[in-house]
Amino acid sequence: MLQDFKKSMSARFLFTFAVRMQAVILGWRMYELTQDPLALGVIGLTEAVPAIGLALYAGYLTDRSRPLRVYRGVLAMSLLSGLIVLISKMYVESFSTGFQVGALYLASFLTGAARAFSQPAVFAFVPRLVTHRADLPRATAWMSTAMQTARIAGPAAGGLLYGFIGMTNTSWLVVLLLVAGLAA
């Protein structure tokens, strides 16, 4: 069971780290395309609406199904979001600016929907992975530490990598991190 807990902690870290990196590159790319600060606020709103709006349903669905399966869906949806961002940048000459902006909004919406389901799923399956009740506080502390580290390091890494290696390479890294999280 300890091995399963480590895998789930790794998956959660990679998911959070990648999603936070993606949020930074989405913002930068949106501003590059539109030169409009309002578009940055709307992209944040596009992620927040499904994250908040689906939260109650996510908890209900997670309680009624298998939380690990729900979390795999979270990772898959986030991977789809990352692929949308990557493809919209890789084939920039094939798509109009309006299409690219729409793709970024879609990616942000998918990320928000995935975030709505991530917390309930993790909170439901972590206690199942810890065999001894006395170990649950320590397991929760480790999981929280991993998540908080990813929340802080993800945007920093996203900004630095975007500046040094560009959006396409940073988007590839986001996709690879999400694939690694899905594999864990």
Secondary structure, DSSP 8 states (H G I E B T S, - for coil): -HHHHHHHHHHHHHHHHHHHHHHHHHHHHHHHHH--HHHHHHHHHHHHHHHHHTHHHHHHHHHHS-HHHHHHHHHHHHHHHHHHHHHHHHTGGGS-HHHHHHHHHHHHHHHHHHHHHHHHHHHHHHHHH-SSGGGHHHHHHHHHHHHHHHHHHHHHHHHHHHHHHHHHHHHHHHHHHHHHHHH-
